[in-house]
Amino acid sequence: MEFYFIDSLLAAGGDVIDIRDPKGRISSYFIWGEGDGAFLGFTTLEGIAQENIEYSNLLEADYLSANIGVPVFSERAMREIEEFAPGSLEWARIRIACEEHVTDFYLCRTNDFLDIVDKEASSFRMLRDGDFILEKAVYKGNPGDGFLIVRDSEFKTQMLVSRRFMDFCRERKLKIDFRKA
């Protein structure tokens, strides 16, 4: 099984979408898989395109990189993915401000958590308090192919996509980039 990282094709000199998450609810729900997402019913999610992102380029992208590890997809990509694998991912609308325009995109939550990080082969760094943090992840070979997007069950910030997902995106000509993990 081959894993891939998902990337934006946006040429923005490393700039990303800044998603404000002062209460940590977005990362808790979309990354850590915690809570029921009830806050989405009374909150308008907002992001701001950093300086080097141009509005015309934003409209062309089907995937955006963000300052927090939550996938951000265009409405077109969200609809295509839902048609391909209905109900396999959860979506929440986010309003992205860029150059005095506001455009809807969609945050994506996966419910697939698998043991994909090979702890023995990965490297860790010790923090001042004696805890260890994952510094360089090495991924296991074969967790199966029944997922599109997966997070590691222990190191939840580690997110990968399957070859099946990459092939689907390329087939549908979605403007998304991929790198082999």
C-alpha positions in Angstrom: 0.0 0.0 0.0 1.3 3.4 -0.9 0.6 6.5 1.2 0.6 10.1 0.0 0.6 13.5 1.5 -1.9 15.9 0.1 -0.8 19.3 -1.0 -2.2 22.5 -2.6 -1.2 23.5 -6.1 -1.6 27.1 -5.0 1.6 29.0 -5.9 1.7 31.2 -2.8 5.3 31.1 -1.6 4.4 28.9 1.4 1.5 31.0 2.5 -1.6 29.1 3.8 -5.1 29.7 5.0 -5.1 31.0 8.5 -7.9 29.3 10.4 -8.6 30.9 13.8 -9.2 28.3 16.5 -8.9 30.2 19.8 -11.0 27.6 21.8 -9.4 24.6 20.1 -12.8 23.3 19.0 -11.9 22.9 15.3 -8.7 21.0 15.9 -10.3 18.9 18.7 -13.1 17.8 16.3 -11.4 17.6 13.0 -7.9 16.4 14.0 -8.3 14.6 17.4 -11.7 13.1 16.6 -13.1 14.5 19.9 -16.6 15.7 20.5 -19.8 15.6 18.5 -19.2 18.8 16.4 -22.3 20.5 18.0 -20.5 23.8 17.9 -20.7 23.7 14.0 -24.4 24.4 14.4 -23.9 27.8 15.9 -20.5 28.9 14.6 -19.5 30.3 11.3 -16.0 28.9 10.6 -13.7 31.5 9.0 -10.3 31.5 7.5 -8.1 34.2 6.0 -5.8 33.7 3.1 -2.3 34.9 3.9 -0.7 37.7 1.9 0.8 35.8 -1.1 -2.5 34.0 -1.9 -4.3 35.7 -4.8 -8.1 35.5 -5.1 -8.0 34.3 -8.7 -5.7 31.4 -7.8 -7.8 30.6 -4.7 -10.8 30.1 -7.0 -8.8 27.6 -9.1 -7.6 25.4 -6.3 -9.5 22.3 -5.1 -7.4 21.9 -2.0 -5.9 24.5 0.3 -3.1 24.2 2.9 -4.0 25.6 6.3 -2.1 26.6 9.4 -3.8 23.8 11.3 -3.8 20.2 10.0 -7.4 20.1 8.7 -7.9 19.4 5.0 -9.7 22.3 3.2 -11.4 21.4 -0.1 -13.3 23.4 -2.7 -17.0 22.8 -3.1 -16.4 21.1 -6.4 -13.9 18.6 -4.7 -16.3 18.0 -1.8 -19.1 17.2 -4.2 -17.0 14.9 -6.3 -15.6 13.1 -3.2 -19.1 12.6 -1.8 -20.3 11.2 -5.1 -17.3 8.8 -5.1 -17.6 7.7 -1.5 -20.9 8.9 0.0 -20.7 9.5 3.8 -17.1 8.4 4.2 -16.0 11.9 5.3 -17.7 14.7 7.2 -17.8 18.2 5.9 -18.2 21.7 7.4 -18.4 24.9 5.4 -15.7 27.5 6.1 -15.7 31.1 4.8 -12.3 32.0 3.4 -11.5 35.8 3.1 -9.1 36.8 0.4 -8.5 40.2 -1.2 -11.8 41.6 0.0 -13.7 38.6 -1.3 -15.3 35.7 0.7 -15.5 32.2 -0.8 -16.9 29.0 0.6 -14.7 26.0 1.1 -15.2 22.9 3.2 -13.2 21.5 6.1 -12.9 17.7 6.0 -13.0 15.2 8.9 -12.0 11.6 8.5 -13.4 9.0 10.9 -10.6 6.6 9.8 -7.9 6.2 12.5 -5.4 3.4 11.9 -2.0 2.5 13.3 0.1 3.9 10.4 3.1 5.3 12.2 6.0 2.8 12.7 7.1 3.9 16.2 10.3 1.7 16.0 11.5 3.3 12.8 10.3 6.9 13.5 12.4 9.4 15.4 11.4 11.3 18.5 12.7 14.4 20.3 12.6 14.8 24.1 10.9 17.8 25.5 12.1 19.7 28.6 9.5 18.0 30.7 10.8 14.5 29.7 7.9 13.8 27.3 8.7 12.8 23.7 7.3 14.3 20.5 7.3 12.7 17.1 9.9 14.4 15.0 10.1 12.3 11.8 7.4 9.8 11.1 8.0 6.5 9.2 4.9 4.8 8.0 3.9 1.2 8.1 3.4 -0.7 4.9 -0.1 -2.1 4.7 -3.0 -1.0 6.8 -5.5 -1.8 4.0 -7.0 0.3 1.3 -10.5 0.9 2.6 -9.9 4.5 3.4 -9.5 7.8 1.5 -7.9 9.9 4.2 -6.6 8.4 7.4 -5.0 9.7 10.6 -2.8 7.7 12.9 -4.6 6.3 15.9 -2.0 7.6 18.3 -0.3 10.5 16.5 -3.4 12.1 15.1 -1.7 15.0 13.4 -0.2 12.5 11.0 -2.6 12.4 8.1 -2.2 10.5 4.8 -4.3 9.7 1.8 -4.5 6.4 -0.1 -3.5 5.7 -3.6 -7.1 5.1 -4.4 -7.9 8.7 -3.3 -5.1 10.1 -5.3 -6.1 8.2 -8.4 -9.7 9.3 -8.0 -8.6 13.0 -7.7 -6.5 12.7 -10.8 -9.2 11.0 -12.8 -11.7 13.7 -11.9 -9.0 16.4 -12.7 -9.2 17.9 -9.3 -6.5 20.5 -8.8 -4.8 18.8 -5.9 -1.1 17.8 -5.5 0.2 14.7 -3.9 3.7 13.6 -2.6 4.6 10.1 -1.8 4.9 9.6 2.0 
